[in-house]
Each structure stands twice: as structure tokens, then as C-alpha cells.
Amino acid sequence: MCRMTNAFNYMELLQINLAELFRTETPVLELVLRASILYLGILFLLRIVPRRTGGELATIDLLFVVLIAEATTHSLGGYKSITEGFIVILTLMSLNYSINFLSYHSPLVEKLIAYPPLLVVKDGKLLRRNMRREFLTEEELMEHLRREGIEDVRDIKAAHVEADGHISFISKNGDR
């Protein structure tokens, strides 16, 4: 009798309701709207923070990775079905593709999405106002210079904080 009960419990655990697994409880349009609002909202918020905050990823790439991870997390447990997670992921992928497509073909969209390079050193002089905009201290700038093998800021013709947060240098003698 005990074996029969254990076998019944195991059979009960192995039952999967595929219809329930793929059934959507939230309306599809609501899922698309939520994903779109989150994507555009976070894109806007990431656009107003200093570019060095994003690290090595471009802002749009960081946003995409974060939201895909979030949607995947919900599809594993927060949503009631895998279908809802896939709808959100498909929406995010479509938005990401569309924004990249538009930014490639439209300078206006590119300007709204991507940071232009920010000059922080010009002809060996620190542009402190621009450094302050990026929360770049003189010590951090000097660390980046040393990593490039440059000992003195006066040897720099120009230094820019790029869209991905890296600092690029052009030396006065043109070797970098």
C-alpha cells in the first residue's frame, strides 16, 4: 500500500498542464505597452546619467540586456505563462531593433540616443566644467593617462569621454 501511495505521488508530480503553461492571463496589448514604456523610460533615464556610469556597454545595449533579463525572470516565475514572457521579450527585441535601425538612418534619433564625445582636455589644459559633468576627477583622468603610457597632461592635444564611457587621447606629437 505504501509503495502504491509513493508511486501515485510521483505520478502527480510529473503531470504538466501544457495549456496552463502557455496560457496568457494578461492581455497581449498590455504586455506590449508595459514593455514599451519600460524600455523608453529606462532609455531616457540612462540618457541623463553620466556616460561613464554605463561602463563598457553603450547605453542602448545596457538597457536591452537589463530588460531582457527582467523579462526572462518574470517568464520564469512572475508571469503565469511562458507565452507572456516571450511576448515581452519579443517586444523588447523589436524596440531595440527599431531604435538601432532609426538611429542608423536618422541623425536626429542618433543624437537623441547616443552621447557625443565630450572634450575633457584641450591642448594640455583640463576642462574642469566638462569633467564635472561626467564626475571625472583629476586623479581618475591621470590614472587613464598612465594606463596609456602618458606621464603629463600637457602632452595631450585632446582627450574625450566617449559614448561608452572610455576616455580617448590624442597626444600633441600624434602618436596616439
Buried (B, 14 or more C-beta within 10 A) or exposed (E): EEEEEEEEEEEEEEEEEEEEEEEBEBEEEEBBEBBBEBBEEBBEEBBEEBBBEBEEBBBBBBBBEBBBEBBBEBBEEEBBBBBBBBBBBBBBBBBBEEBBEBBEEEEEBBEBBBBEBBEBBBEBEBBEEBBEBBEBEEEBBBEBBEEEEBEEBEBBBBBBBBBBBEBEBBBEEEEB
